[in-house]
Amino acid sequence: MMNLLLKAVVILSCLNLGSANAAAEKLPADVAKYVQQREGCDHFRGEVPDPPDARRMKEIEREIRKLCTGTDNKLSKLKRKYAEDQAVMKRLNEFEDNIESSASTSRP
């Protein structure tokens, strides 16, 4: 019974990811690329080790620099480019503006 339940959960998870990927595929390529980068950025912005771990914080800070640098400018440009596309704007508006001005690694 437990194996059947586990299989059902895995299948439903895969279907959910598939629908999320299908929705992302409808976005223009530059927007889809930005979304992927920004989601990684936001993930690491919220990643704070507990208990504090200096080595892990260095890794997190490296990933934040790699994934977040330039995202404010890219977001602004994409919003101007796709201002008339409601579906794209809806997706882009999910992201916080001006994250690079904050030196904090945690999300407000």
N, C-alpha and C positions, 0 to 999 in steps of 0.2 A: 504494500500500500504506500509506504513512504517513497519507494523508488518511482512509482507512478506519479505521485504528487510532485516530486522533484523534477521529473521529465516534463510535466505540465507547466511548471514554473519556468523552466528553461525555454520551452517552446513559446510561451507567451512573451517572455523577455525578448526573444529573437524577433518575434512579430512586431513588438513595439519598436525595437531598434530599426527594423526594416521600414516601418512607416515613417520614423523620424528621418532616416536616410532618404526615403522617397521625397519627403517634403524638402529636404536640403537640396536634392537634385533639381528641383524646380527653380531654385535661385540661380541668378547669373553666376558664372564661374568665379568672378572676382569677389562677389558677396559670399558665396559658399566658402571660399578660401579664408576670407576674413573671419567668418563665423567660427570656423574650426580653430583658427589661431587665437581668437579672442576668448573662446570657451576654455582653451588651455591656459591662457593668461589668467582668467578669472578663477580657474581651479587653483592655481598656485598662489594667487593672492589670498585665498582663503585657507591655505595649508599652513598651519602653525603647529609644530610638533608639541606634544604634551606627554611627558615632561619636556622642557626645553632641551634641544639637542643642537649644539653648535654646528656639527657636521651637516646635519639635515637642513639647518637654516641656510648654510652656504649653498647647498644644492637648490633649495627653493629660490633663493635670491638670484642664482644663475638662470634658472628657468624663467623667472619673472623678467629679467633683463632681456632674455632671448625672445620670449613670447609677447611681452607687453610693449616693448619699445616701438614707438611709431604708431601704436594703435589709435591714439587720439586723432592724429592727423588723417589716418586711413578712414576712420569712422566718419569724420567730417566730410571728406571727399566723397565717400560712398553715399552719404545722405544728400549731398548736393546733386550727384549724378543721377540718383534714383528718386528724386523728390516727388515725381509724378507716379511712381509705382507703389501702390498701397501695400501690396504683399511684402515687398522688399523693405519698405519703410517700417512696417509693423515688426519685422524681424530685427532690423537695425536699432529700432527704438527700445528693444529689450536690453540693450547694453548701456551701461553708465557712461556718461561723457566725462572727459577730463580726469582719467584715472592716473595719468602720468605725473600730474602736478603734485600728487600725494606721494610722499616717500614711504608711506605705510605699506606693509605687505598684507595686511588684513583688509577685508572688505568692510566698508562703512555700514 
